Amino acid sequence: GQHMSEDLITKGQNALALLNNPIFKESFLAVRKDLEDKILSIKTTDKEACADLIRELQVLDAFERAIKIHIETGKFAAAEASRMEKLKNKLRVFRR
């Protein structure tokens, strides 16, 4: 319904604001760079540490994807709400 659509739009807007927040961006990139630096400097013979770092990087990527899904879902909900509003307006014209 309309309420759920509004919730999805709001979540999408909040997710976009979060990704665009300078402190979030800086922190996120710092964590990613730290993990990548550790991966590059680790001995390839240390299989357990390699696996741990790769898992940490995968979690970071999954977190970013989850935020981006909210953004895309919000955009879709906004487009759908706009389409429905236009349809309602057309129907009003025909009912006169």
Buried (B, 14 or more C-beta within 10 A) or exposed (E): EEEEBEEBBEBBBBBBEBBEEEEEEEEBEEBBEEBEEBBEEBEEEEEEBBEEBEEBBEEBEEEEEEBBEBBEBBBBBBEEBEEEEEEEEEEEEEEE
